Amino acid sequence: MRNNLTYTELLTNFPPRTIKSEEDFQKTQSCVDGLLDKGELTEAEEDYLDLLGVLISEYEQGQDLVPDIYGVELLKVLIEELNLKQKDLVTIFKTESIVSDVLNGKRKLTVEHIQKLGEFFKVSPAVFLSVNPDYKDLLEVA
């Protein structure tokens, strides 16, 4: 993309359309990346970027991007995604063996674990509860 295009030129080069597929999404994201890589944007480029952002946001909201994972399964995913080791969670569980037992289903998460996991991962502690409404069967008293 050459520098300092008018808004009309931007629209002509990559006409914004409702994103209906992963391919549309990738093309739109590529256009956004090209603008962002440019650094300082003109007012026209900022307006165009805002428009593409709206289209991407609408597409993402329509997708089931986050699977319904809760409790220990979510903890396993977070550990893997963030390249954590069991020892990284000792401040929450007190020992690596407790971390291991929880991850292997030998122990249940306590209320204290759930609260500390929420703080550690900066998420609502509720995500570490199972979807089962009978929570008392899932928690040990801390």
Phi, psi and omega in degrees: 000128180281163184287151170055051174282150174285166179300319179297319178295319177299314179297323181287319181295320178217087182297123180289133179222160174303133181277122184241354182210168177298324178296315176301317180300313181298319179296316180294317179297322178297319178296316177300313180301320179299319178292316182296325179292337181295329182097248181286128184252151173283169178299320179297317180293322177296317179297316179296318178298319177300316180298313179297324178298321178296316180297317179294316180299316178298319179296313182297323179295331179278351181265153174266075186281334182248114179293156179281086179240132181224171172061221184295326178298319176296318178302317178298317180296315180297319179300315181292313183296326182264007180053045179271159174249161179303324181296336178292343182255009181298328179297338179269315189259352179082323177218156177294329181294325177292318176304312180300315180298319179295314182294333180264007176078011179277338177226154177262156174293137175268168177301319179298317177302313183298317178297315181291324177296319177300315178294315184298314183268359179057048177226169176294133177303336181301334181291345179266003173271151176287160178287347177297124182292345180272070187298332184298335177281347186258347186239143169263155175285131184294000000 
